[in-house]
């Protein structure tokens, strides 16, 4: 097939997957901040059950694709992160604190912007600018000096690199986790959770994650590119197979619109999924008659959003991914680094909640 047609197919599939995922997220009130805050403050398990249904669907689907030889998860950037343990821990912590200050992560703010929340537009813009700066701007030197290129960090990273997963075989750990999650969900039924709705939306969103892996890792894979004669994953920001993650595509989207005359810039799979997510959440909000223009109500609200947006952009790049990237895409392929990042983000959210509680008190 001609590469131009392949690229068009990839973009159309990405747009469709983004629309469906955005629609489902808006309808199901899917939110990582909501998951942690519901657990920490209210001891409510409903949104956690939705997340686990989504993750289980994605993980099983990815294993089926990998077993059939349709994709190679080992090629993913999530499986090729080395000597970055400190970046994962502190990047995740900063991202978690930042998303608490902004009342949601990158994905949540995309969904809220689709529903008319103009605060989220500010959050997304500032997060994107901070992410670009952390990748290759003024904040990149701070990131490298703090979390990558100093004696203490190198020693700690070397220890974790040497120990690996502390002798844990991820091939055995992953099925155990899935079985434990299923057991939790079955027991949760006794607590009158909205199981039926969560199963449906979990299946939809998990299937979208699997679909994205297939599109980027199968349809987008060229064993021999006609120009370079080398293998290539087409239209991905990392040059590797990808599923959903939005902190990177958000930054690349801003760059694309700022530097359209630069021939090296292109509309990537992640960027078109991001646009589809916005469109899907907008359609859902309109159909439910929940579309409503909102903005900041207080000066402190604006200040916290500015601080939080910067922390999310910096933390997301430092950790090599956001809540969705690590929390669903990375975990669905069994990335050990994603476990570290997700745990750090959850810890950061709790710290952020405690700070906000003390501020109110």
NORBEL-V192194 format. One line per field, one symbol per residue. phi: phi as a letter, one per 30 degrees, with the letter a starting at -180 (. if undefined). A space follows every 50 residues. Layout:
phi = ???
//
This chain:
phi = .ddddddddddddddddddddddddddchdadddddddddcchccddddd ddddddedddddddddddidbbedddddcbcbhbedddddddeddddddd dcildeddddddddcjddedddeddddddddddddacdddddedddbbcb eddddddddddddichiddddcddedddddddddddddedchdddddddd ddddddddddedddddcbddccdbdddcicdacdicdcibdbbdabdded ddddddddbddddddbdceddddedddeddddddddddhcdadbbdcbdd eddddddddddddddddddilcddeddbddddcidddddddddddddddd ddddddddddd
//
